[in-house]
Amino acid sequence: MKVILLGPPGAGKGTQAARIADKLQVTRAASGDLFRDNIRNCTELGKLAKSYMDRGVLVPDDVTIRLIMGWLDAPEQAKGFVLDGFPRTVGQAEALDKGLSDKGGIDLALYIDVPKAESVRRLAGRYICRNCQRPYHETVSPPAKQGVCDKCGGEVYQRDDDRPEVVGRRLEVFFEETKPVVDYYRGLGKLKEINGEGSIEDVGNALVAALE
Ligand code: AMP
């Protein structure tokens, strides 16, 4: 099963991608996490990506496509995968299709739909682990011990690009550049839309129903 998750920032893609990957017993990757790993390891790619991420705009397609297609080429992904945060432009979607053309492309695109105001509200309370990138929310799903990741003990912090001054730009970018990707998969008959406004559990159940 080759699945991609689409949705605005704060839709819950990261949380739900982990659940779906567990359920399907496949691997998963989030393009944002891969960029943040590179930033943390001070790589050239990390430096380049940071200059875009800090402004809330997309990293150029050629760089992003190379990173994700490299990940997809690894043998662990042969059984299937869940991709979170990629593709985010029609160019990336076409590159993904081309790369998977001998396997019939992706099987399903799941679009988690959340209104703008709800995205803003969720991002304002979002924190992630600096080490394993597990997401938390200060009221909905806080870590057991404040500032410490339940999973790996890493530091839980607020992402620079979750600050209100960057969030607005990220939402604009979603509607301008990524919403057309939703239409692209709708046109291919591979899209399922899920209302992302419910609890983590409710949205998770709706996603599992869509997968079945
Ligand atoms: P995310 O963690 O998915 O919210 O992504 C954080 C930031 O990483 C985005 O605002 C972009 O700057 C960059 N990014 C992540 N995925 C992509 C992508 N598929 N294409 C371009 N830029 C991306």
Residues whose N, C-alpha, C, O or C-beta is under 5 A from the ligand:
A	BS01	AMP	S31 G32 D33 F35 Y52 M53 G56 V57 L58 V59 T64 G85 F86 P87 R88
